[in-house]
Amino acid sequence: MAEKYDHPLWKKYGEDSKGAGHGGMDFFVIHAFVEAIKRAAPTPMDVYDAAAWSAITPLSERSIELGNATVEFPDFTSGNWMLRKQDFALDDSY
């Protein structure tokens, strides 16, 4: 019954993603990257996303060092993240 609520990507590639790590999500990240390269399209995750994801651990450590204080999260895109089209995984195209 719950399958009717599955995302189109899970419906399309669910079997292929089994055993790929992180509950199958590693498959989707790698698959989307390869498809973007094949299509000469922008990758769903760019260098700015990677920098933001990588900053979480050191910023968390710094916050803990400061007694769990809030620390500023850097904007690696200089505000351009607001202009980026957010269309990854809206359908089953990747």
ABEGO torsion letter per residue (X at the ends): XAAAABBAAAAAAAAAABGAEGGGAAAAAAAAAAAAAAAGBBBABBAAAAAAAAAAAAAAAAAAAAGGBBBBBBBAAGGAAAABBBABGABAAX
